[in-house]
């Protein structure tokens, strides 16, 4: 294993072809290590980080997911039913192959990590001094510090599907992700990359965050294992309007496509959170999409 081998692999993945297309569908380091091994290259996750940092584009995250800084804009957020979007038929057709439950995911361990205090924090506004006090307290807890200073065990209570690469169904799952990327690039006329593939079991959540280190347009395809009984008994997407600081809570429905824009301007940060307080299973598949996506999208009347 070597950094040199990894560097060679990363350079080869920049050439158009199947390898580059598969890379666009990946968000996890272990996914890339496995793809490298299958392509004849041997390197570790640590060597991948080192090799990526030495190449233009920086870290693996930057190389896979970074978008150009967005132009100066107002606040934008849009939602559609996937069946109302012409051209999304190939994406909808892949959902059964994307909505996996890897046997390597330990749901008992996940349930044991549930924190009621974390869940309650989603009821506070990010502009509320009480939230800021909780956030500072959480970030200060020793040995629990994660990305952006927030302890990883606080920010996420879900399963990252792309961290599970050893189960028998992973190959079919990756192939489905790659086909979705190809379909979306044909639809939007520009580069599309996966930004996340997340499974929210019952009581799953993603706490308030902004994604400000990954600016640009995001698209999420959301689905569940069963319809919700009522809008009042559903998962929800909650955000703070950056202009008015109004808190907006949107009950979710299966087969939803959501778009919003991530900004880096402190006055335009898009604070949002997701909670699944139901007995349903929720999946969310995120993509970095081109700036002009709306020009190519024509919802059915």
C-alpha positions in Angstrom: 0.0 0.0 0.0 1.3 3.5 -0.7 0.4 7.1 -1.2 1.9 6.9 -4.7 -0.5 4.1 -5.7 -3.4 6.1 -4.4 -2.2 9.2 -6.3 -2.1 7.2 -9.5 -5.6 5.9 -8.9 -7.0 9.4 -8.2 -5.4 10.8 -11.4 -6.8 7.9 -13.4 -10.3 8.5 -11.9 -10.3 12.1 -13.4 -10.4 10.7 -16.9 -13.9 10.3 -18.3 -15.2 6.7 -18.0 -16.7 4.2 -15.7 -14.2 4.8 -12.9 -14.9 8.6 -12.8 -18.6 7.9 -12.9 -18.4 5.5 -10.0 -16.4 8.1 -8.0 -19.2 10.6 -8.4 -21.5 8.2 -6.7 -19.3 7.7 -3.7 -19.2 9.7 -0.4 -17.3 7.3 1.9 -13.5 6.8 2.2 -13.9 3.0 2.4 -15.9 3.0 -0.8 -13.0 4.6 -2.6 -10.5 2.3 -1.0 -12.6 -0.7 -2.2 -12.9 0.7 -5.7 -9.2 1.3 -5.8 -8.5 -2.3 -4.8 -10.9 -3.6 -7.4 -9.2 -1.4 -10.0 -5.7 -2.8 -9.1 -4.5 -0.2 -6.7 -3.7 -0.8 -3.0 -4.0 2.0 -0.4 -5.5 2.7 2.9 -8.0 5.3 4.0 -5.2 7.3 5.6 -3.1 7.1 2.4 -6.2 8.3 0.5 -6.5 11.4 2.7 -2.7 12.1 2.2 -2.8 11.6 -1.5 -5.9 13.7 -2.0 -4.4 16.5 0.0 -1.4 16.6 -2.3 -3.6 17.0 -5.5 -5.4 20.0 -6.8 -8.8 20.0 -5.2 -7.6 19.1 -1.7 -9.2 16.5 0.6 -11.3 13.6 -0.6 -14.4 15.5 0.5 -13.4 18.5 -1.5 -12.5 16.4 -4.5 -15.9 14.6 -4.4 -18.4 17.1 -3.3 -17.2 20.7 -3.5 -19.2 23.0 -5.7 -18.3 26.4 -7.0 -19.1 29.2 -4.6 -22.7 30.3 -5.3 -23.5 33.7 -6.8 -25.2 36.3 -4.6 -28.7 35.1 -4.2 -31.9 35.4 -2.1 -33.0 32.4 -0.1 -34.3 29.4 -2.1 -36.0 26.2 -1.2 -38.2 24.0 -3.4 -40.0 20.6 -3.1 -41.7 18.3 -5.6 -43.3 14.9 -5.7 -40.9 12.7 -7.7 -43.7 11.4 -9.8 -44.5 15.0 -11.0 -41.0 15.5 -12.4 -40.6 14.5 -16.0 -37.2 12.9 -16.5 -37.0 11.5 -13.0 -38.5 8.1 -13.9 -35.0 6.5 -14.0 -34.2 7.9 -10.5 -37.6 6.7 -9.1 -37.0 3.2 -10.6 -33.7 2.9 -8.7 -35.2 3.7 -5.3 -35.8 0.0 -4.3 -32.1 -0.7 -5.0 -31.0 2.4 -3.1 -33.1 1.9 0.0 -31.0 -0.8 1.6 -30.7 -1.9 5.2 -27.1 -3.2 5.4 -26.8 -6.2 7.7 -23.6 -4.7 9.0 -25.5 -1.8 10.5 -26.0 -2.4 14.2 -29.5 -1.0 15.0 -29.2 -2.0 18.7 -26.0 0.1 19.0 -27.7 3.0 17.2 -30.7 2.8 19.5 -28.4 2.8 22.6 -26.9 6.0 21.4 -30.2 7.9 21.3 -30.1 11.1 23.4 -33.3 12.8 24.3 -31.5 16.1 24.9 -30.3 16.0 21.3 -33.7 15.4 20.0 -35.1 18.3 22.1 -32.5 20.7 20.6 -34.3 20.5 17.2 -37.3 22.3 18.8 -35.1 25.3 19.5 -34.2 28.0 16.9 -30.5 28.3 16.0 -31.0 32.0 16.7 -32.2 31.2 20.3 -29.6 31.9 23.0 -30.7 28.6 24.6 -29.6 26.7 21.5 -26.3 28.5 21.3 -25.6 27.6 24.9 -26.5 23.9 24.3 -24.3 23.9 21.1 -21.3 25.3 23.0 -21.8 22.8 25.8 -22.1 19.9 23.4 -19.0 21.0 21.4 -17.0 21.3 24.6 -17.5 17.7 25.7 -14.2 15.9 25.8 -13.4 13.0 23.4 -16.6 13.6 21.5 -15.5 16.3 19.1 -16.5 15.8 15.5 -16.7 17.8 12.3 -17.2 21.6 12.7 -16.5 21.1 16.4 -19.8 19.4 17.1 -19.5 16.0 18.7 -20.3 13.3 16.1 -22.5 11.4 18.5 -24.6 14.6 18.9 -25.0 15.6 15.3 -26.1 12.3 13.8 -28.5 9.5 14.9 -28.7 7.6 11.6 -26.9 5.1 9.4 -24.6 6.4 6.7 -25.1 3.7 4.0 -21.8 4.5 2.3 -19.8 3.4 5.4 -21.1 -0.2 4.8 -19.1 -1.7 2.0 -18.6 -5.3 3.0 -22.2 -6.6 2.8 -23.2 -8.8 -0.2 -25.6 -6.2 -1.6 -23.1 -3.4 -1.8 -22.2 -4.0 -5.5 -25.8 -3.7 -6.6 -26.2 -0.6 -4.4 -23.2 1.1 -5.9 -24.3 0.3 -9.5 -27.7 1.8 -8.7 -26.1 5.0 -7.4 -23.9 5.2 -10.5 -27.0 4.9 -12.8 -28.8 7.6 -10.8 -25.8 10.0 -11.3 -25.8 9.3 -15.0 -29.5 9.9 -15.3 -29.3 13.2 -13.4 -26.4 14.4 -15.4 -28.4 13.7 -18.6 -31.3 15.6 -17.1 -29.5 18.6 -15.7 -26.8 18.9 -18.4 -23.9 19.2 -16.0 -21.9 17.3 -13.3 -23.8 15.7 -10.5 -22.2 14.1 -7.4 -23.7 12.1 -4.5 -23.3 14.1 -1.3 -24.9 11.6 1.1 -26.9 8.4 1.4 -28.5 8.2 4.8 -30.9 5.8 6.5 -33.0 7.2 9.3 -34.5 4.3 11.3 -37.3 5.1 13.8 -36.2 7.9 16.1 -33.4 8.9 13.7 -32.3 12.5 13.4 -29.8 14.9 12.0 -29.4 17.9 14.2 -29.2 21.6 13.2 -26.4 22.2 10.7 -25.6 24.5 7.8 -23.3 22.5 5.4 -21.5 25.9 4.8 -18.3 24.1 3.9 -20.0 22.7 0.8 -21.7 25.7 -0.9 -24.0 25.3 -3.9 -27.3 23.7 -4.8 -28.3 20.5 -3.1 -31.0 18.0 -4.2 -32.4 15.3 -1.9 -34.6 12.4 -2.8 -36.5 11.2 0.3 -38.5 8.0 0.6 -39.8 5.7 3.3 -40.7 2.1 3.7 -44.4 2.8 4.2 -46.7 5.9 3.9 -47.2 7.9 7.0 -50.6 7.7 8.7 -51.1 11.5 8.7 -49.0 14.6 8.1 -49.0 15.1 11.9 -47.4 11.7 12.3 -44.5 11.9 9.8 -40.8 12.7 9.6 -40.1 16.4 9.1 -37.6 18.8 7.6 -37.2 22.0 9.7 -35.2 25.1 8.6 -34.6 28.6 9.7 -35.3 31.3 7.0 -31.9 33.1 7.0 -33.6 36.5 6.2 -36.4 36.4 8.7 -35.2 33.8 11.2 -38.7 32.2 10.9 -38.7 28.5 11.8 -40.5 26.5 9.1 -41.4 22.8 9.7 -42.4 20.7 6.7 -44.1 17.3 7.3 -42.6 14.9 4.8 -44.2 12.5 2.3 -42.6 9.5 0.6 -41.0 10.1 -2.8 -40.2 13.7 -2.3 -37.5 15.7 -4.2 -36.1 18.7 -2.3 -33.8 21.5 -3.5 -32.1 24.2 -1.5 -29.0 26.3 -1.8 -26.1 26.3 0.7 -24.5 29.6 1.3 -21.3 30.7 3.1 -22.3 34.2 3.8 -22.9 34.3 7.6 -26.1 36.3 6.9 -27.4 33.5 4.6 -26.5 30.3 6.4 -29.2 27.7 5.8 -29.7 26.1 9.2 -31.8 22.9 8.9 -32.5 19.7 10.7 -34.3 16.4 10.1 -36.2 14.3 12.5 -38.0 10.9 12.1 -40.1 10.5 15.3 -42.1 7.7 13.7 -42.0 3.9 13.4 -41.2 4.2 9.7 -37.8 3.9 8.1 -36.7 7.0 6.1 -34.0 7.3 3.5 -32.4 10.4 2.1 -30.1 10.6 -1.0 -28.3 13.9 -1.5 -26.7 15.3 -4.6 -24.6 18.3 -5.5 -26.4 19.6 -8.7 -25.6 22.3 -11.3 -26.4 25.9 -10.7 -28.9 25.9 -13.6 -30.8 22.9 -12.6 -34.1 24.7 -12.6 -33.8 25.6 -16.2 -33.9 21.9 -17.0 -36.7 21.0 -14.7 -40.3 21.2 -15.8 -42.7 19.8 -13.3 -45.9 18.2 -14.7 -48.9 20.5 -14.6 
